[in-house]
Amino acid sequence: MDKKLAKDIRRFSLITNTAFSIITTIFMGVGLGMLLDYLFEKEYWTPICSVFFTFVAIYNFIKVILTITKMDEKKKINNEKKD
């Protein structure tokens, strides 16, 4: 497998993994909030955990996008050196 194809597959896998990661993170927050609501017999834990875990998911999404951007910048630099 050539290097270009391997990098493209890696980029694609990062993007697809990010989608599942966002959904899983938010569902974990909702689940934790519902569990805490049940255990402590309060009604405010689900929204708090949902919002917090949504911010965590957004942070992870931005981190992955920055990683992909750095990969693209390295690719451009390497292409310029070859020319």
N, C-alpha and C positions, 0 to 999 in steps of 0.2 A: 504494500500500500504506500503510495507516495505521500510526502509530507503535507501537500496542499489538501488532499482528501482527508487525512487524519485530523488536520486543524478544523476543517469544515464540519466533520462529524463531531468533534469536541464542542464546537460552538453550538451546533444544533442540540446536542445533549444537555448543555448548560441551560439553554432556553426552555427545553421541554421539562427538565427537572425543576426549573423555577416555578412553572405553573402548578405542578403537583405540590411543591413546597409551600406555596402561598395558600392553597386550599387547605392543606393539612394543618398548617400553623393556625389559621383562623378557626377551623373546626376544633382543634385542641383547646383554644381559648374559650370557645363557647361551651365545650364539654366541661372544662375545669370550672367555669363560672356556674354552670348548672349544678355541678357536684357541690361546690361551696354553698350555693343557695339552699340545696337540700340539707347539707350538714348543719349549717348555722341558722336555718329557717329565716333567711333574709331574701330580699328580692333585688338587691343591687349588685351582686357579684357577677352575674352574667353580662350586663352591659360593660362593667369595668374591665373584666377579663377579655371580652370581645374587642373592645377598643385598644387595649394594650397589645394584644396579640396581632391585631391588624397593623399596628405601627411596627411591630417586630417583622411582620411579613413584608411590609413596604421597605423597611431597612434592608432586609435580605435581598429583595428585588433590585434595589439600587446598587447594592454591592456586586451582584452578578452582572448588571449592566456595565458597571465600571470595569469589571474583569474582562468582559467581551471587548470593550473599547480599548483597553490596554493591549489585548491580543491583536486588534486591528492596527493599532499604532506600531507595534513591533513588526507586523507584516509589512507595513508601508516602509519602515526604515530599512528592513532587510531587502526589499525590492529596489529601493534607491541605491543601496550599496552594490547590488549586482549590476545595475545599469552603469 
